[in-house]
Amino acid sequence: MKRLTQEAFQSAKNFIMDQGRELDQRRFEFHFEAGSDDDVLTALRSYQNDDGGFGNSLEPDIRTSASSAIATTVGFQVLREIRAPAEHTLVRKGIEYFLATYNKSRRVWQIIPPEVEEAPHAPWWNYEDSAENFGQFLVNPRAEIVGYLHEFSDRVPTQLLKQLITAVLEHLESRPDKMEMHDILCFAKLAETETLPNRKEVWEKLARAAAPRIARNADQLTGYVLKPLWLVSSPESPLATEFKEEVEMNLDFEIEQQGGDGSWSPNFSWGDQHPETWQIAKKEWQSRFTVDTLKTLRDFGRIE
């Protein structure tokens, strides 16, 4: 079993503090130095627009300032991470954005707005093809959003919430066990909602769906595949026992992947599209991934 040395940990901290986003610096302090949740929320506030949605490159592959459903889910990942109270302004406005942009006739959220085309973006974030590429949004981003609406339900109409949960769970039940990787991860975000009805059955379905897709060895992890740690984000995960060997392998792999500058880097790129902007986005991904990885290694007891 490998462990991250204190020297390697310090190198990662130096990268975050010298080159990371302010948001990730505050997240690091929150998790490792008794930093305050208020400082994280203050840093996150700069990404939230007047309409309550998040944009402004919070999702590094989307550079438009306009709000998007996908960037707003990233914002709520941070809000859930620090257990932000439901009454906080960022939470309240974010929920209002989800309610205002909900397509009632189709019962989905459009994952990105047309404005995405007006700024540099990754090649997989083209507006024109988004509905086709993301399964008409029935899972991504709907499943994750419904999880947040349930978790922060104070301002969500009860009947609407019941309709959405029923629709999402029925859609999951209707799906074959073989599922696309990002759909599995969106359902996992839904299942991480602690008060979700039928939560146990959701995790059981995800275990069956993940089994043929999850990376089983380090060679597979060099590609863009379903990482065990994306699905089993902590030792408390309901799937921690199911994929124990895969998780241990993934933890060893991540320790080995730390770069010479102390960071962890994305294993994807924009190819030839907007090469100069990609370098900015890459640095932002490194900032986020380095905090994410350190937190995961700590939670699994893999830091000396």
Steps between C-alpha positions, in 0.01 A plus 500: 500500500645834391470820701561858400806629681493822699746645250264419214207644697691824556582516129129468418414771751760730348349449155152582624610810689731629227308410186152383598164676481395692807204263536731200521734677738208557736381141452848375592502714814150378590600133477855513635550814706171558680406768250148637514209407277426872468832551322411222253158656442653843445733359235214308337281810488709651220378225267129556566302734273204723582260233373630261768674268257874441492728572205817704452717193431414319824489199268841560339402354162221760458634856487179696454396731783137394451337263746457136406341199661828308489703779664229541762526130588874558552412784735269272694772235522700754700196600706438134586871444570504761777143424612377851431173583677185504288425859601831636369462753219710299253286191559170687489586683178635183340178312575301791358708476181422129466128563551497788250682308225308172536330388178159391630383336178808279465584481871870572441761772515699605195858422592659808337361826356554636145749751641754221537583546132605861555806407706773234479388158619593134483395322178242289685308809616342605170149637550351378171571133572449511877155337519610212279835459673350505848202269456242780488619596851291226665794399720773758453445749659146415625586224745765706679280810512210305652736385773581861591134602487426221746796583724414873510124460473382790720401713199405222259124440448419164660295370207768593248766326706290183522442504124871546427617228737243258359599582142873459565467177697262350244743593223785334689293186552417487128864519395700186422782426742748600230523880520719780371770610744376855556144378556630267771680791665193727483289231665775461760474871585126445542563198723736702720193695613466356849121531528419371150212249487597147387866595533611142564340380175670781306843397629427135416412596143817710473713211625367282216546781246854577611626142512576466125630857465711573804879496454651181641872573454741792477543469123131572451523808721730673251198540271174688552311230686280456806743542787407305812558813709249697293234255610633415847595846621550407867533193724136560604370444148245216473718359220828510694487128577373403154800660328758485778783354289438746218500792744829393658653467155373845405642656818845355424470630144410854606797522735727405210338759268600810694694731273838653565331832581293332771173496305271239352412565136202410281548200270304675224551810287322721247718371218562775243205713615589832667852389604582819693177492699548130566818580690296722733228237537760230562651697787153542651437125470835435669396731782170320551637148452786558744264596782262217406780244500651614829158484667440150365842375606445640848153346530639158411796536738757523222699805619793444736 
